[in-house]
Amino acid sequence: MDKIVVAIPTFRRPESLLRLLKALEGLSTSLSVSVLVADNDKERSEGLRLCAGLSPSYRWPLESVLVRERGISQARNALISRAFAGGCDFVAMIDDDEWPSQRWLDELVRMQRATAADLVQGSILFECPPEKMQYRACEGISSIRRPSGAVDMLQGAGNLLIARACLQGLAQPFFDPQFGLSGGEDAEFFVRAARAGKRFAWCDEAIVYGEIPSERLRLSWILSRAFSVGNSDMHVALKHSSSWRVRVAEAAKISGALLLAPVLAIPLALFPSRRLAAPRLFFRAAGKAVAMLGIRHEGYARP
C-alpha cells in the first residue's frame, strides 16, 4: 500500500488550519495516510499547539514541526525532508487556507499511476462573492483548473503530489530560500524539475477549495498581487538565463506592456469583467521592471 504524507505549511491561520485538518479526517481513501504540519511562526506557534491538542484523537498520525526561519520555501523544504526521511512514497502538499474534496488523495494518486508523472497538480476552486464578480479573473481569486492529463508546466504548490522519484537528481534545497518571502518558490522549483526531465500531469478531479479572505477583494491587494507575481516571475527567469539577449527581449516586453496598459484602460473600462485587465498588466510589468533592477519584492515579509 502506498504511503502518503499530507504536508501543510502554516503561518498564523489556526482557524483555517483547523478547518483543513477536519476536512482531512473526512477523506475517502484506502491509502496509508499521515499528516505533517510545518508551523513557520516561532513567536506564536499556534499551529504547533493546535496539532498537539488534536493528535491524540486524530484519525491519521498527526505530527507538527516548528520551522524557525521565516519563509514559505523554508517551510516546504522542512516538510519534504521530514516526510521522505520517514520512507513515504508521496508527499501531497496543501496550503493552510484550503480544504480537500473527499477523494482528493485517491484522484491524485490515480493520475500519477496513469501518467507516471513525477509531479501531479490538482485544481483549486474559489467562490467569488456575486458583488465582486469584477475581480473573478484576478490572481488569488480566480479558480485554477485544467483538463486532466500530461502537461508541460504546473501553476503552484497548493495542491500538489510529489513522487519520491521527483527529487532524484535535483539539487537541494528543493525550494529556493531566496523566494521564501517573495513567493515564486514553486514556479522556480517547477522550472528546475522540467530542466531535469521530470514529468508533470494535471488532475482536475483532485479538487481542493480555497478561501478568499476579505482583504483580497480590494483593489490595492489585487494590484499588489499583480506586481508581486510579475516580480517573482522575472526573478525566476533571470535566475535561469544570464543571456543578454533574453534580458533585452524581456526589457522590450516590459516597456511594451507599460506603454500599452494605459491605452487599453479606456476601452476595457466599458466591460465590468475586463476593467482590471489593464491595471493588472501595468502593475505586473512594473514588478518585472523592478526585478530587472535586482530588487526583490518580499510581500510575505510582514505577517
C-alpha positions as CSV (number, residue, x, y, z in Angstrom):
1,M,0.0,0.0,0.0
2,D,1.3,3.4,-1.0
3,K,2.4,5.6,2.0
4,I,1.5,9.3,1.6
5,V,2.2,12.3,3.8
6,V,-0.1,15.2,3.6
7,A,2.2,18.2,4.1
8,I,0.9,21.5,5.3
9,P,2.9,24.8,5.7
10,T,1.1,27.2,8.1
11,F,1.6,30.7,9.4
12,R,-0.9,32.4,11.8
13,R,-4.0,30.8,10.4
14,P,-5.2,28.5,13.3
15,E,-8.9,28.7,12.3
16,S,-8.2,27.8,8.7
17,L,-5.7,25.1,9.7
18,L,-8.4,23.5,11.9
19,R,-10.9,23.5,9.1
20,L,-8.3,21.8,6.8
21,L,-7.4,19.2,9.4
22,K,-11.1,18.4,10.0
23,A,-11.6,18.0,6.2
24,L,-8.7,15.6,6.0
25,E,-10.3,13.4,8.6
26,G,-13.3,13.1,6.2
27,L,-11.2,11.8,3.2
28,S,-12.5,8.7,1.5
29,T,-9.3,6.7,0.8
30,S,-7.6,3.3,1.4
31,L,-4.1,4.9,1.2
32,S,-1.8,4.8,4.2
33,V,-2.1,8.4,5.2
34,S,-0.2,10.6,7.8
35,V,-0.3,14.4,8.2
36,L,2.6,16.7,8.8
37,V,2.3,20.4,9.6
38,A,5.2,22.9,9.5
39,D,4.5,25.9,11.6
40,N,6.5,28.9,10.4
41,D,5.8,31.2,13.3
42,K,8.3,30.9,16.1
43,E,6.7,33.7,18.1
44,R,3.1,32.3,18.4
45,S,3.3,28.7,17.3
46,E,-0.5,28.5,17.1
47,G,-0.3,25.7,14.5
48,L,2.0,23.7,16.7
49,R,-0.3,23.9,19.7
50,L,-3.4,23.1,17.7
51,C,-1.8,19.9,16.3
52,A,-0.6,18.9,19.8
53,G,-4.2,19.1,21.1
54,L,-5.7,17.2,18.1
55,S,-3.1,14.5,17.8
56,P,-4.2,12.0,20.5
57,S,-7.7,11.5,18.9
58,Y,-7.0,12.4,15.3
59,R,-7.9,9.9,12.5
60,W,-4.4,9.9,11.0
61,P,-1.0,10.0,12.6
62,L,-0.5,13.8,13.0
63,E,2.9,15.4,13.6
64,S,3.9,19.1,13.7
65,V,7.3,20.7,13.5
66,L,8.4,24.3,14.1
67,V,10.4,26.0,11.3
68,R,12.1,29.0,12.9
69,E,13.4,30.7,9.8
70,R,10.6,32.7,8.1
71,G,9.8,31.8,4.5
72,I,7.4,29.6,2.6
73,S,10.5,27.9,0.9
74,Q,11.9,27.1,4.3
75,A,8.6,25.5,5.4
76,R,8.2,23.5,2.2
77,N,11.8,22.2,2.5
78,A,11.3,21.1,6.1
79,L,8.1,19.2,5.1
80,I,9.7,17.4,2.2
81,S,12.9,16.4,4.1
82,R,11.0,15.1,7.1
83,A,8.3,13.3,5.1
84,F,10.6,11.5,2.7
85,A,13.0,10.7,5.5
86,G,10.2,8.7,7.0
87,G,10.0,6.4,4.0
88,C,6.8,7.6,2.3
89,D,6.1,7.2,-1.4
90,F,4.4,10.5,-2.0
91,V,4.0,13.9,-0.4
92,A,0.8,15.8,-1.0
93,M,1.1,19.5,-0.3
94,I,-1.9,21.6,0.5
95,D,-2.0,25.1,1.9
96,D,-3.5,26.0,5.2
97,D,-6.2,28.2,3.6
98,E,-7.5,25.3,1.5
99,W,-9.5,22.2,2.2
100,P,-9.9,19.0,0.1
101,S,-12.8,17.1,-1.5
102,Q,-13.3,13.6,-0.2
103,R,-11.5,11.7,-3.0
104,W,-8.7,14.3,-3.3
105,L,-5.8,12.0,-2.5
106,D,-7.1,9.0,-4.4
107,E,-7.5,11.1,-7.5
108,L,-4.0,12.5,-7.3
109,V,-2.5,9.0,-6.9
110,R,-4.7,7.6,-9.7
111,M,-3.4,10.3,-12.1
112,Q,0.2,9.6,-11.1
113,R,-0.2,5.9,-11.8
114,A,-1.9,6.6,-15.1
115,T,0.8,9.0,-16.3
116,A,3.9,8.0,-14.3
117,A,4.3,11.7,-13.6
118,D,6.8,12.9,-11.0
119,L,4.5,15.9,-10.1
120,V,0.7,16.0,-10.2
121,Q,-1.2,19.2,-9.6
122,G,-4.9,19.3,-8.8
123,S,-7.5,22.0,-9.3
124,I,-8.2,24.7,-6.8
125,L,-11.7,26.2,-6.8
126,F,-12.5,29.7,-5.4
127,E,-16.0,31.1,-5.0
128,C,-16.1,34.8,-5.7
129,P,-18.9,36.8,-4.0
130,P,-21.5,37.9,-6.5
131,E,-21.0,41.6,-5.7
132,K,-17.2,41.2,-6.5
133,M,-17.5,39.4,-9.8
134,Q,-15.4,42.0,-11.5
135,Y,-12.4,40.5,-9.6
136,R,-13.1,36.9,-10.5
137,A,-10.3,36.8,-13.2
138,C,-7.6,38.1,-10.8
139,E,-4.8,36.1,-9.2
140,G,-5.7,34.7,-5.9
141,I,-9.4,34.9,-6.7
142,S,-9.7,33.0,-10.0
143,S,-10.1,29.3,-9.8
144,I,-7.1,27.3,-11.1
145,R,-8.0,24.3,-13.2
146,R,-7.2,22.5,-16.4
147,P,-8.2,19.3,-18.2
148,S,-6.7,16.2,-16.8
149,G,-3.6,14.6,-18.4
150,A,0.0,15.3,-19.0
151,V,1.1,19.0,-19.1
152,D,4.3,20.9,-19.8
153,M,4.2,23.1,-16.7
154,L,2.3,23.5,-13.4
155,Q,0.9,26.6,-11.6
156,G,1.5,26.2,-7.8
157,A,2.3,24.0,-4.9
158,G,-1.0,24.5,-3.1
159,N,-2.5,21.2,-4.4
160,L,0.5,19.1,-5.4
161,L,1.5,15.5,-5.3
162,I,5.3,14.9,-5.3
163,A,6.6,11.4,-6.0
164,R,9.8,10.3,-4.3
165,A,11.4,9.8,-7.7
166,C,10.9,13.5,-8.5
167,L,13.7,14.5,-6.1
168,Q,16.3,12.3,-7.6
169,G,18.9,14.4,-9.4
170,L,17.5,17.7,-8.1
171,A,19.9,19.9,-6.1
172,Q,18.9,20.8,-2.5
173,P,17.3,22.9,-1.2
174,F,14.4,21.9,-3.4
175,F,12.6,25.2,-2.9
176,D,15.0,28.1,-3.2
177,P,15.1,30.1,0.1
178,Q,15.7,33.3,-1.9
179,F,12.0,33.1,-2.8
180,G,10.9,32.4,0.8
181,L,9.4,35.9,1.4
182,S,8.5,36.9,-2.1
183,G,6.7,33.8,-3.4
184,G,7.5,32.2,-6.7
185,E,9.4,29.4,-5.0
186,D,7.0,26.8,-6.6
187,A,7.5,28.3,-10.1
188,E,11.3,28.2,-9.7
189,F,11.1,24.5,-8.5
190,F,9.0,23.5,-11.5
191,V,11.5,25.1,-13.9
192,R,14.3,23.1,-12.4
193,A,12.3,20.0,-12.4
194,A,11.4,20.4,-16.0
195,R,15.0,21.0,-17.0
196,A,15.9,17.8,-15.1
197,G,13.4,15.9,-17.3
198,K,10.7,15.4,-14.7
199,R,7.2,14.7,-15.9
200,F,4.1,16.7,-15.0
201,A,0.4,15.9,-15.0
202,W,-2.8,17.7,-14.1
203,C,-5.8,16.1,-12.3
204,D,-8.9,18.1,-12.5
205,E,-10.8,15.6,-10.4
206,A,-8.4,16.1,-7.4
207,I,-10.2,19.2,-6.2
208,V,-9.4,21.4,-3.2
209,Y,-11.3,24.5,-2.3
210,G,-9.7,27.8,-1.5
211,E,-10.7,30.6,0.8
212,I,-10.9,34.2,-0.4
213,P,-10.2,36.5,2.6
214,S,-11.9,39.9,2.6
215,E,-8.6,41.7,2.1
216,R,-8.2,40.0,-1.3
217,L,-11.3,41.7,-2.5
218,R,-9.7,45.1,-2.5
219,L,-8.2,46.9,-5.5
220,S,-5.0,47.6,-3.5
221,W,-4.4,43.9,-2.8
222,I,-5.2,42.9,-6.4
223,L,-2.7,45.4,-7.9
224,S,-0.1,44.5,-5.2
225,R,-0.5,40.8,-6.1
226,A,0.0,41.6,-9.8
227,F,3.2,43.5,-9.0
228,S,4.4,40.6,-6.8
229,V,3.7,37.9,-9.4
230,G,5.5,39.9,-12.1
231,N,8.4,40.5,-9.8
232,S,8.8,36.9,-8.7
233,D,8.3,35.6,-12.3
234,M,11.1,37.8,-13.6
235,H,13.4,36.7,-10.8
236,V,12.8,33.1,-11.8
237,A,13.5,33.9,-15.4
238,L,16.7,35.8,-14.6
239,K,18.0,33.0,-12.4
240,H,17.8,30.5,-15.2
241,S,19.1,32.7,-18.0
242,S,22.0,35.0,-17.9
243,S,21.9,35.7,-21.6
244,W,21.9,39.4,-22.5
245,R,19.6,38.6,-25.4
246,V,17.0,37.3,-23.0
247,R,17.3,40.4,-20.9
248,V,16.9,42.7,-23.9
249,A,13.9,40.8,-25.1
250,E,12.3,40.9,-21.6
251,A,13.0,44.6,-21.3
252,A,11.3,45.2,-24.6
253,K,8.2,43.2,-23.5
254,I,8.1,45.2,-20.2
255,S,8.3,48.5,-22.0
256,G,5.6,47.5,-24.4
257,A,3.3,46.4,-21.6
258,L,3.8,49.6,-19.6
259,L,3.0,51.7,-22.7
260,L,0.1,49.6,-23.8
261,A,-1.7,49.3,-20.5
262,P,-2.9,52.9,-20.2
263,V,-4.1,52.8,-23.9
264,L,-6.1,49.6,-23.1
265,A,-7.6,51.0,-19.9
266,I,-10.2,53.2,-21.6
267,P,-11.9,50.7,-23.9
268,L,-11.7,47.9,-21.4
269,A,-13.4,50.1,-18.8
270,L,-16.6,49.7,-20.7
271,F,-16.7,46.0,-19.8
272,P,-17.0,45.3,-16.0
273,S,-15.3,41.9,-16.2
274,R,-12.3,43.4,-18.0
275,R,-11.8,46.7,-16.2
276,L,-8.9,45.5,-14.1
277,A,-7.0,43.8,-17.0
278,A,-5.1,46.9,-18.0
279,P,-4.1,48.0,-14.4
280,R,-3.0,44.4,-13.6
281,L,-1.0,44.3,-16.8
282,F,0.7,47.6,-15.8
283,F,1.5,46.5,-12.3
284,R,2.8,43.1,-13.4
285,A,5.1,44.8,-15.9
286,A,6.2,47.2,-13.2
287,G,7.0,44.3,-10.9
288,K,9.1,42.8,-13.7
289,A,10.9,46.1,-14.3
290,V,11.8,46.4,-10.6
291,A,13.2,42.8,-10.7
292,M,15.3,43.7,-13.7
293,L,17.0,46.2,-11.4
294,G,17.8,43.4,-9.0
295,I,15.1,44.4,-6.4
296,R,13.0,41.6,-4.9
297,H,9.5,42.4,-3.7
298,E,9.1,40.5,-0.4
299,G,5.4,40.7,0.1
300,Y,5.4,38.0,2.8
301,A,7.9,39.7,5.0
302,R,5.1,41.3,7.0
303,P,2.8,39.0,9.0
